[in-house]
Every structure is written in C-alpha cells, then in structure tokens.
Amino acid sequence: MAWDWLKRKGGVDEVDPDLEPDAAESLLCRRGSDATILVATADEPHAATIHGTVAIVDDNRLVITNTGGAEKPADDATVTLQWPVDTGLRHVAVTVASTTPTAWNLVVSGDVVHEQRRRWIRVRTNLPVFVRLPEQEEWLSGNTINLSAGGMAAVLEATNGQLNAPAKVDIRLNLPDGALTLTGTVSEIIEDEPGSMVRADFSEVEEACHERLAAHVFHVQREELARRRQQGAA
C-alpha cells in the first residue's frame, strides 16, 4: 500500500489509533492535486496557510507533502484542509496526527463541505475600494481590477501580512451611484510592490446589493459593446 511505502521512506509516522475518527463519506481531493492546510488558534483566529500537495488518500487518512517545514500546531488548534474543484471549493476538518519537515499526516474529523462557485458575469472596472478585517478600524484602500455580483479582484496598498485567505473582511465599494458595504471572504492574495492583489468572494449579500452590483456590471458591458461597435465602424 502507498501509505506503508511512504512510512518506510520516513514521510509519515504511524497514526495514533486513538486519533482516528469515522471516515468522511466522500473525500474527493486527488493524489497529486494542490491543497491548503488552514490553522487557526485562539490567539491567532485568522488562519495561517500551509500550501502542499496531496500525496496519499487512504480511507480517512491523508498525507500532504511539500509543506515547507511547517511545525505541528498546538493540540487546541482548528485545522482545515481545503482544495479547489471545477465547480468551487471543498474543505474538511482534520486532525494532525504527525508531521515531518516535508509532510503532514492528517486524519479526517468531519464531513466534506462543498462551496459552489457562482457563475457571475465578470467585467473589468476600476472603482475605489476599501477592505479591512472586522475587528480593525483602519481600512486598506485600493482599486478594483474586475468585478461581478459574486466577487472582485482588486489591487490594495501593501497589506503587510494583514490579510490571509480565507479571512472574512469588510468591503466598502464606491459604485458610481454611491458606496456599497459588503462582507467578503479572501480567496487569494498575492503580495507585491507597491500593492497587493486580492481576490474576494462576496457573502451574505442582500438582494438590493446584488441588484446594484448587477446593474453596474450590465452598464460596463453596454459601454464596452458600444466602444467595440464604434471601433468597428471607424
């Protein structure tokens, strides 16, 4: 079995049987795929992220390799494994049975949750936007790159590590017809100079807010179509 082979190679330690819960009904991350381990503690509620590769899926046990030397978290830490699929994102609660400098040995401790990606129309649009963590007073300012009724990509001033995926954030978006306040979840962040590129999915959006977002997207689409027609007629 691949699990036994990796143990012989020193990739994982033996799983403590007392840590083994019931297997999740469906664990769909595949060997060789990318996955992210999220670790949150009482002192650090915003999850630290550890990126790796799924090496083994064996019933309710997994081995994630290429973990970059990350150490085993405290026993009271909340640990989640998440991975992308074609239709969205899936995640599951896990227990860390053991770690090595290059691999984490995980045991599934919950059901797989699927978050479906909404098929919103996305347009390029440059709007002022402000983002902050809910408990902070200071806003990070920037401008959107693209926008849909379900999320946005934006370039913010240097975040200095203040934001991590999948942090919940407050978003204030300055639409042409006025400011719109939203709640979002950071799905990706790329630190760079002089700013950082942040992708966020909107959540808990009221219908009126969705309508305003959709109206702006439709307006941008019409302007782009008119511009192309004008260029074609020239």
BAFI-3210 file (N, C-alpha, C; in Angstrom, 3 decimals, decimal comma, padded with zeros to 6 digits):
// residues 234
n [1|2|3|4|5|6|7|8|9|10|11|12|13|14|15|16|17|18|19|20|21|22|23|24|25|26|27|28|29|30|31|32|33|34|35|36|37|38|39|40|41|42|43|44|45|46|47|48|49|50|51|52|53|54|55|56|57|58|59|60|61|62|63|64|65|66|67|68|69|70|71|72|73|74|75|76|77|78|79|80|81|82|83|84|85|86|87|88|89|90|91|92|93|94|95|96|97|98|99|100|101|102|103|104|105|106|107|108|109|110|111|112|113|114|115|116|117|118|119|120|121|122|123|124|125|126|127|128|129|130|131|132|133|134|135|136|137|138|139|140|141|142|143|144|145|146|147|148|149|150|151|152|153|154|155|156|157|158|159|160|161|162|163|164|165|166|167|168|169|170|171|172|173|174|175|176|177|178|179|180|181|182|183|184|185|186|187|188|189|190|191|192|193|194|195|196|197|198|199|200|201|202|203|204|205|206|207|208|209|210|211|212|213|214|215|216|217|218|219|220|221|222|223|224|225|226|227|228|229|230|231|232|233|234]
n.u [000,848|000,430|000,529|001,956|004,373|005,236|005,562|007,698|009,644|009,984|008,302|005,947|004,693|003,524|-000,013|-001,756|-004,054|-006,021|-006,642|-008,088|-010,997|-014,376|-014,557|-014,806|-017,666|-017,193|-014,253|-012,727|-010,398|-007,666|-004,847|-001,776|-002,874|-003,183|-003,388|-004,551|-003,661|-005,293|-004,723|-005,933|-005,918|-006,804|-005,380|-004,552|-006,833|-007,196|-006,613|-003,532|-001,824|-000,851|000,611|000,477|000,959|-001,213|-000,362|-001,122|-004,226|-006,038|-008,600|-009,752|-007,494|-004,805|-001,888|-000,065|002,312|005,366|005,289|006,946|008,432|006,784|005,733|004,133|000,890|-000,519|-002,373|-004,930|-005,579|-007,533|-007,901|-008,072|-008,536|-008,401|-009,372|-009,366|-012,003|-013,595|-016,112|-016,049|-015,085|-013,776|-013,795|-012,605|-012,698|-009,817|-007,545|-004,260|-002,114|000,631|003,789|006,423|009,519|008,810|006,233|002,752|000,725|-002,539|-005,799|-009,111|-011,791|-014,389|-017,231|-017,032|-017,276|-018,854|-018,417|-020,078|-019,055|-020,265|-021,702|-021,103|-021,255|-018,347|-016,640|-014,188|-013,340|-012,631|-012,744|-012,888|-012,005|-012,291|-010,898|-011,033|-010,206|-012,766|-012,440|-010,760|-009,994|-008,731|-008,768|-007,752|-006,873|-007,659|-008,048|-010,463|-009,872|-011,375|-014,896|-017,814|-021,208|-020,744|-018,179|-014,795|-011,709|-008,911|-006,460|-004,707|-003,274|-000,062|-000,446|000,996|000,939|-001,483|-003,824|-005,146|-005,942|-008,493|-009,712|-012,376|-013,735|-014,513|-015,926|-015,887|-017,272|-017,046|-019,414|-020,611|-023,148|-023,079|-021,768|-021,191|-021,580|-020,161|-019,817|-017,101|-015,039|-011,680|-010,136|-007,763|-004,484|-001,868|001,125|002,877|004,917|004,089|001,764|-000,843|-002,391|-005,665|-008,141|-011,576|-014,542|-017,930|-020,186|-023,200|-024,880|-027,273|-030,345|-030,877|-028,325|-027,068|-028,515|-027,679|-024,957|-025,139|-026,394|-024,399|-022,433|-023,806|-024,055|-021,349|-020,795|-022,459|-021,291|-018,780|-019,524|-020,624|-018,329|-016,759|-018,328|-018,190|-015,479|-015,385|-016,857|-015,291]
n.v [-001,192|002,293|004,000|002,564|002,373|005,071|005,512|003,803|005,159|007,288|009,440|009,818|009,337|006,602|006,433|007,474|005,352|006,230|008,709|008,423|009,197|008,536|007,776|010,285|010,709|011,263|011,910|013,890|015,016|014,622|012,470|014,068|016,531|020,065|021,429|023,181|023,771|025,027|026,735|027,665|029,372|030,145|032,411|033,321|033,897|034,307|032,340|030,650|029,755|026,837|025,593|022,743|019,442|016,820|013,691|011,121|009,482|007,669|005,978|007,486|008,942|011,132|012,234|015,106|016,591|018,536|020,662|022,595|022,633|023,380|023,432|021,104|022,016|023,471|021,449|022,450|023,786|024,726|022,938|022,846|021,335|022,365|022,410|023,165|022,597|021,905|023,102|024,810|025,150|022,906|021,745|020,314|019,359|018,459|016,371|016,731|014,213|013,676|015,199|015,830|017,335|017,671|016,779|016,372|014,371|013,612|013,224|012,727|014,513|015,285|016,112|016,430|019,595|021,397|024,292|025,991|027,528|030,495|031,392|034,133|036,987|038,645|041,735|044,062|046,730|049,839|050,818|052,718|051,045|049,727|047,811|045,836|043,969|042,674|043,389|045,525|049,044|050,516|051,016|049,340|050,751|050,849|049,857|048,349|045,582|043,802|042,943|041,342|040,275|038,483|038,668|040,049|041,273|043,051|045,661|046,463|048,783|048,014|045,161|044,123|041,600|041,605|040,491|037,269|034,335|032,111|034,728|036,534|039,599|043,121|045,080|048,043|049,453|051,761|052,487|054,026|055,078|055,447|054,498|051,081|048,656|045,616|042,137|039,916|037,120|036,423|034,933|034,669|036,017|038,009|039,111|042,034|044,656|047,984|047,353|044,979|042,179|041,192|038,743|038,354|036,814|037,710|037,585|036,800|038,712|041,186|041,247|043,702|044,812|042,984|043,556|046,165|045,736|044,007|045,735|047,648|046,040|045,325|047,856|048,484|046,464|047,241|049,694|048,794|047,218|049,187|050,691|048,870|048,547|051,104|051,270|049,309|050,490|052,561]
n.w [000,000|-000,699|001,472|003,440|002,096|002,057|004,773|005,297|003,935|005,540|005,388|006,862|010,204|012,266|012,563|015,395|016,816|018,546|017,649|015,394|013,733|012,584|009,117|006,598|004,487|001,811|000,369|-001,698|-002,704|-004,855|-005,403|-006,007|-006,479|-005,694|-002,397|000,526|003,845|006,619|009,573|012,615|015,734|019,171|019,900|017,430|015,431|012,703|010,071|009,568|006,589|004,871|002,147|000,038|-001,427|-002,320|-001,406|-000,604|-000,312|001,788|002,756|005,579|005,966|005,168|003,411|003,179|001,258|000,681|002,504|003,456|005,854|007,950|011,332|013,619|014,702|017,761|020,141|020,561|018,289|015,433|012,569|009,088|005,941|002,622|-000,844|-004,361|-006,752|-009,926|-009,804|-007,659|-004,282|-001,862|001,524|004,623|008,034|009,902|011,800|012,982|012,876|012,856|011,973|009,603|008,483|005,821|005,321|006,221|008,254|008,146|009,642|008,837|010,300|010,032|007,924|004,369|002,933|000,415|-001,424|-003,721|-006,730|-007,896|-011,010|-011,998|-014,157|-015,071|-015,151|-016,394|-014,390|-012,895|-009,780|-006,743|-003,735|-000,430|002,162|005,119|008,098|010,234|012,976|012,965|012,735|010,784|007,290|004,316|001,319|-002,211|-005,669|-007,804|-010,018|-011,518|-011,476|-010,219|-009,540|-007,596|-006,554|-006,434|-007,863|-006,753|-006,471|-003,685|-001,325|000,116|002,076|004,164|005,347|006,693|005,748|005,094|003,233|004,282|005,139|006,703|005,625|005,775|003,223|001,406|-001,273|-003,834|-005,838|-008,907|-008,305|-005,609|-002,330|-001,378|001,052|001,985|002,956|002,786|001,668|001,641|-001,058|-002,375|-002,214|-003,350|-002,510|-003,302|-004,693|-005,608|-004,266|-003,258|-004,770|-004,423|-004,212|-003,648|-002,455|-002,377|000,377|002,170|000,969|000,502|-001,401|-002,637|-002,789|-004,496|-006,794|-007,355|-007,855|-010,071|-011,854|-012,291|-013,495|-015,836|-017,008|-017,520|-019,358|-021,502|-022,185|-023,047|-025,233|-026,897|-027,374|-028,822|-031,099|-032,135|-032,743|-034,701|-036,701|-037,468]
ca.u [000,000|001,225|000,699|003,058|005,607|005,681|006,049|009,031|010,554|010,132|007,458|004,955|004,783|002,333|-001,154|-002,253|-005,420|-006,959|-006,979|-008,807|-012,444|-015,049|-014,160|-015,763|-018,383|-016,622|-013,051|-012,556|-009,135|-006,973|-003,394|-001,101|-003,517|-002,784|-004,302|-004,113|-003,994|-005,578|-004,535|-006,378|-005,860|-007,492|-004,547|-004,455|-008,055|-007,088|-005,886|-002,277|-001,999|000,275|000,306|001,159|000,484|-001,820|000,455|-001,837|-005,580|-006,252|-009,768|-009,903|-006,161|-004,154|-000,548|000,183|003,754|005,848|004,728|007,904|008,990|005,838|005,692|002,822|000,229|-000,934|-003,486|-006,220|-005,742|-008,544|-007,182|-008,968|-007,913|-009,270|-008,814|-010,283|-012,566|-014,084|-017,337|-015,935|-014,060|-014,188|-012,954|-012,967|-011,944|-008,854|-006,649|-002,870|-001,593|002,076|004,412|007,862|009,893|008,300|004,898|001,798|-000,131|-003,828|-006,934|-010,360|-012,613|-015,695|-017,768|-016,564|-018,211|-018,644|-018,889|-020,200|-018,693|-021,362|-021,325|-021,419|-020,555|-017,295|-016,189|-013,085|-013,819|-011,719|-013,538|-012,260|-012,475|-011,635|-011,025|-010,446|-010,682|-013,895|-012,080|-009,838|-010,576|-008,050|-009,119|-006,762|-007,513|-007,167|-008,969|-010,817|-009,408|-012,609|-016,000|-019,051|-022,146|-020,328|-016,841|-013,962|-010,257|-008,522|-005,101|-004,740|-001,985|000,631|-001,203|001,939|000,524|-002,696|-004,888|-004,818|-007,082|-009,769|-010,179|-013,582|-013,376|-015,489|-015,583|-016,652|-017,069|-017,618|-020,063|-020,959|-024,378|-022,911|-020,973|-021,854|-020,845|-020,346|-018,961|-016,470|-014,041|-010,483|-009,850|-006,371|-003,755|-000,504|001,856|003,778|005,211|003,836|000,493|-001,124|-003,580|-006,551|-009,420|-012,521|-015,907|-018,915|-021,049|-024,282|-025,222|-028,705|-030,805|-030,724|-026,903|-026,833|-029,097|-026,811|-023,752|-025,500|-026,683|-023,122|-021,813|-024,537|-023,697|-019,992|-020,900|-023,043|-020,283|-017,752|-020,112|-020,721|-016,969|-016,323|-019,078|-017,651|-014,189|-015,635|-017,406|-014,285]
ca.v [000,000|003,514|004,550|001,840|002,735|006,382|005,379|003,204|006,187|008,330|010,592|009,998|008,443|005,781|007,173|007,052|004,890|006,997|009,935|008,135|009,283|007,891|008,324|011,153|009,965|011,472|012,742|013,912|015,553|013,551|012,435|014,927|017,841|021,065|021,598|024,170|023,500|026,256|026,506|028,800|029,167|031,188|033,616|033,744|033,384|034,363|031,108|030,561|028,869|025,987|025,014|021,479|018,545|015,594|012,542|009,874|009,488|006,274|005,975|008,793|009,456|011,786|012,787|016,306|016,802|019,870|021,600|023,660|022,645|023,886|022,585|020,632|023,045|023,112|020,500|023,140|024,500|024,268|022,674|022,550|021,095|022,801|022,213|023,622|021,686|022,663|023,842|025,649|024,865|021,933|021,744|019,326|019,445|017,371|016,320|016,498|013,082|013,843|015,973|015,758|018,592|017,784|016,204|016,323|013,194|014,142|012,319|013,462|014,529|015,874|015,873|017,308|020,673|021,925|025,652|026,095|028,793|031,079|031,746|035,534|037,679|039,486|042,770|044,915|048,035|050,472|051,523|052,783|050,014|049,742|046,488|045,716|042,894|043,204|043,942|046,636|050,324|051,041|050,429|049,285|051,330|050,395|049,943|047,058|045,181|043,327|042,901|040,660|040,307|037,489|038,861|041,062|041,286|044,437|045,955|047,261|049,198|046,882|044,660|043,790|040,374|041,778|039,663|035,908|033,521|032,655|035,673|037,324|041,012|044,141|045,703|049,229|049,613|053,021|052,424|055,366|055,577|055,550|053,460|049,818|047,935|044,180|041,193|039,031|036,146|036,473|033,637|034,649|037,270|037,967|040,271|042,583|046,074|048,682|046,949|043,550|041,770|040,439|038,259|038,128|036,433|038,370|036,665|037,422|039,926|041,413|041,269|045,057|044,985|042,203|044,270|047,298|045,191|043,510|046,893|048,240|045,119|045,464|049,159|048,371|045,637|048,043|050,662|048,071|046,837|050,400|051,066|047,957|048,865|052,354|050,952|048,548|051,374|053,570]
ca.w [000,000|-000,801|002,822|004,073|001,400|002,490|006,149|005,239|003,443|006,551|005,095|007,919|011,342|012,467|013,081|016,695|016,592|019,360|016,948|014,167|013,796|011,468|007,818|005,919|003,461|000,483|000,401|-003,138|-003,204|-005,560|-005,291|-006,963|-006,572|-004,710|-001,270|001,504|005,241|007,352|011,005|013,427|017,174|019,931|019,849|016,031|014,803|011,250|009,812|008,826|005,440|004,503|000,842|-000,184|-002,477|-001,802|-001,807|-000,333|000,251|002,172|003,636|006,218|006,247|004,045|003,578|002,388|001,175|000,279|003,480|003,714|007,203|008,953|012,516|014,057|015,511|019,117|020,176|020,551|017,019|014,481|011,322|007,969|004,640|001,531|-002,175|-005,405|-007,743|-011,077|-009,505|-006,477|-003,281|-000,858|002,714|005,625|009,283|010,048|012,949|012,587|013,638|012,985|010,899|009,374|007,813|004,448|005,134|007,337|008,293|008,584|009,810|008,630|011,513|009,735|006,587|003,305|002,615|-000,935|-001,664|-005,168|-007,350|-008,647|-012,375|-012,232|-015,234|-014,501|-016,084|-015,961|-013,953|-011,943|-008,778|-005,417|-002,817|000,876|002,776|006,450|008,954|011,009|014,282|012,792|012,351|009,602|006,006|003,248|000,143|-003,499|-006,797|-008,368|-011,348|-012,129|-010,520|-010,577|-008,425|-006,611|-006,010|-007,081|-007,733|-006,536|-006,029|-002,472|-000,791|000,728|003,222|005,240|006,015|007,484|005,197|004,693|002,814|003,833|006,148|006,482|005,567|005,412|001,944|001,030|-002,708|-004,299|-007,143|-009,403|-007,687|-004,168|-001,668|-001,077|002,092|001,803|003,670|001,821|002,093|000,796|-001,660|-002,834|-002,053|-003,880|-002,010|-004,308|-004,520|-004,342|-003,688|-003,210|-005,499|-003,542|-004,733|-002,554|-002,802|-001,538|001,108|002,933|000,229|000,374|-002,783|-003,176|-003,121|-005,705|-007,927|-007,679|-008,478|-011,399|-012,706|-012,700|-014,448|-017,093|-017,569|-018,068|-020,560|-022,580|-022,617|-023,790|-026,518|-027,717|-027,785|-029,880|-032,314|-032,665|-033,353|-035,915|-037,731|-037,844]
c.u [000,883|001,505|001,889|004,388|006,127|006,190|007,458|010,072|010,714|009,268|006,437|005,272|003,513|001,216|-001,561|-003,698|-006,439|-007,402|-007,879|-010,313|-013,060|-014,642|-015,239|-016,417|-017,700|-015,450|-012,508|-011,275|-008,311|-005,476|-002,769|-001,705|-002,996|-003,839|-003,696|-004,581|-004,163|-005,515|-004,920|-006,307|-006,614|-006,715|-004,452|-005,672|-008,031|-006,102|-004,572|-002,464|-000,708|-000,106|001,107|000,529|-000,064|-001,018|-000,301|-003,226|-005,926|-007,358|-009,905|-008,555|-005,559|-002,730|-000,408|001,681|004,063|005,303|005,738|008,414|008,064|005,720|004,263|002,169|-000,121|-002,175|-004,847|-006,462|-006,877|-007,883|-008,183|-008,138|-008,884|-008,562|-009,839|-010,777|-013,174|-015,271|-017,232|-014,788|-014,618|-013,239|-013,492|-012,108|-011,036|-008,132|-005,243|-002,309|-000,096|002,573|005,880|008,247|009,286|006,868|004,076|000,910|-001,459|-004,872|-008,211|-011,232|-013,982|-016,137|-017,180|-017,658|-017,848|-019,237|-018,887|-019,832|-019,858|-020,861|-021,740|-020,645|-019,585|-016,817|-014,989|-013,645|-012,913|-012,534|-012,754|-012,864|-011,647|-011,935|-010,395|-010,948|-011,752|-013,506|-011,137|-010,573|-009,993|-008,454|-007,893|-007,445|-006,899|-008,203|-009,245|-010,133|-010,598|-013,643|-017,135|-020,001|-021,754|-018,959|-016,066|-012,501|-009,855|-007,046|-005,208|-003,343|-001,370|-000,069|-000,316|001,485|-000,745|-003,824|-004,347|-006,085|-007,265|-010,369|-011,494|-013,205|-014,613|-015,007|-016,488|-016,296|-017,780|-018,137|-020,398|-022,215|-024,294|-022,163|-021,834|-020,988|-021,200|-019,482|-018,380|-015,510|-012,872|-010,202|-008,411|-005,755|-002,331|000,191|002,849|004,053|004,748|002,527|000,336|-002,403|-004,404|-007,794|-010,323|-013,879|-016,859|-019,793|-022,093|-024,715|-026,739|-029,085|-030,619|-029,276|-026,544|-027,347|-028,234|-025,523|-024,040|-025,777|-025,391|-022,423|-022,477|-024,180|-022,306|-020,007|-021,432|-022,044|-019,206|-018,272|-020,207|-019,349|-016,482|-017,044|-018,540|-016,311|-014,380|-016,142|-016,382|-013,464]
c.v [001,241|004,117|003,888|002,194|004,074|006,334|004,783|004,212|007,336|009,540|010,870|009,047|007,614|006,628|006,600|006,605|005,644|008,275|009,684|008,225|008,476|008,552|009,245|010,363|010,091|012,424|012,778|014,574|014,391|013,621|013,277|016,310|018,772|021,165|022,607|023,745|024,844|025,953|027,772|028,421|030,290|032,497|034,191|033,217|033,431|033,294|031,335|029,539|028,125|025,293|023,731|020,688|017,279|014,403|011,232|010,193|008,034|006,234|007,361|009,408|010,050|012,146|013,959|016,564|018,226|020,954|022,627|023,753|023,183|022,902|022,196|021,680|022,538|022,224|021,189|023,918|023,886|024,146|022,229|022,315|021,554|022,619|022,658|022,463|022,541|023,551|024,710|025,244|023,854|021,997|020,748|019,547|018,229|017,489|016,034|015,385|013,216|014,683|015,599|017,082|018,763|017,307|016,292|015,106|013,625|013,035|013,142|013,371|015,164|015,516|016,868|018,321|021,237|023,324|025,882|027,481|029,303|031,563|033,183|036,057|038,673|040,479|043,499|046,282|048,555|051,333|051,618|051,730|050,074|048,414|046,521|044,440|043,456|043,872|045,140|047,903|050,842|050,272|050,402|049,760|050,784|050,596|048,551|046,854|044,671|043,106|042,073|040,802|039,325|037,699|039,893|040,659|042,747|044,513|046,903|047,742|048,020|046,441|044,284|042,577|040,491|040,866|038,294|035,240|032,395|033,624|036,326|038,798|041,871|044,817|046,909|049,570|050,873|052,869|053,834|055,945|055,640|054,364|052,246|049,072|046,458|043,407|040,236|038,059|036,204|035,071|033,524|036,008|037,071|039,247|040,740|044,032|046,827|048,278|045,449|043,266|040,847|040,021|037,953|037,757|037,133|037,318|037,462|038,740|040,043|041,549|042,648|045,333|044,210|042,942|045,457|046,829|044,735|044,664|047,547|047,355|045,250|046,780|049,112|047,539|046,443|049,067|049,989|047,662|048,040|050,824|050,175|048,237|050,130|052,119|050,200|049,411|052,376|053,110]
c.w [000,000|000,560|003,519|003,427|001,896|003,927|006,163|004,788|004,431|006,315|006,168|009,055|011,417|013,054|014,426|016,533|017,415|018,672|015,752|014,381|012,674|010,168|007,290|004,794|002,106|000,591|-001,016|-003,613|-003,755|-005,337|-006,392|-007,091|-005,484|-003,613|-000,307|002,888|005,945|008,842|011,755|014,897|017,867|019,881|018,441|015,278|013,283|010,807|009,076|007,716|005,140|003,201|000,649|-001,311|-001,842|-002,325|-001,661|000,190|000,514|003,214|004,258|006,596|004,982|004,421|002,624|002,416|000,716|001,201|003,974|005,135|008,272|010,107|012,872|014,950|016,901|019,067|020,084|019,259|016,203|013,118|010,255|006,718|003,564|000,195|-003,216|-006,258|-008,845|-010,737|-008,260|-005,577|-002,293|000,329|003,727|006,865|009,411|011,383|012,438|013,467|013,872|011,825|010,788|008,717|006,429|004,276|006,412|007,158|008,923|008,704|009,705|009,879|011,279|008,336|005,597|002,983|001,249|-001,031|-003,167|-005,656|-008,179|-010,006|-012,681|-013,438|-014,612|-015,556|-015,498|-015,589|-012,851|-010,990|-007,474|-004,488|-001,543|001,567|004,163|007,109|009,880|012,323|014,178|012,376|011,038|008,348|005,100|001,972|-001,135|-004,575|-007,342|-009,720|-012,151|-011,039|-011,099|-009,397|-007,333|-006,023|-006,796|-007,001|-007,639|-006,195|-004,849|-002,136|-000,048|002,006|004,397|006,047|006,823|007,020|004,826|004,186|003,834|004,859|005,722|006,546|005,325|004,135|001,728|-000,412|-003,175|-005,723|-007,615|-008,750|-006,165|-003,586|-001,341|-000,068|002,028|002,790|002,643|002,471|001,124|000,262|-002,137|-002,571|-002,543|-003,452|-003,066|-003,944|-005,761|-003,670|-003,697|-003,980|-004,612|-004,314|-003,545|-003,123|-001,847|-000,862|001,872|002,296|000,102|-001,097|-003,414|-003,570|-004,379|-006,934|-008,334|-008,355|-009,902|-012,358|-013,181|-013,725|-015,816|-017,786|-018,207|-019,345|-021,745|-023,101|-023,459|-025,167|-027,445|-028,220|-028,924|-031,194|-032,969|-033,347|-034,666|-037,055|-038,235|-039,045]
res [m|a|w|d|w|l|k|r|k|g|g|v|d|e|v|d|p|d|l|e|p|d|a|a|e|s|l|l|c|r|r|g|s|d|a|t|i|l|v|a|t|a|d|e|p|h|a|a|t|i|h|g|t|v|a|i|v|d|d|n|r|l|v|i|t|n|t|g|g|a|e|k|p|a|d|d|a|t|v|t|l|q|w|p|v|d|t|g|l|r|h|v|a|v|t|v|a|s|t|t|p|t|a|w|n|l|v|v|s|g|d|v|v|h|e|q|r|r|r|w|i|r|v|r|t|n|l|p|v|f|v|r|l|p|e|q|e|e|w|l|s|g|n|t|i|n|l|s|a|g|g|m|a|a|v|l|e|a|t|n|g|q|l|n|a|p|a|k|v|d|i|r|l|n|l|p|d|g|a|l|t|l|t|g|t|v|s|e|i|i|e|d|e|p|g|s|m|v|r|a|d|f|s|e|v|e|e|a|c|h|e|r|l|a|a|h|v|f|h|v|q|r|e|e|l|a|r|r|r|q|q|g|a|a]
***
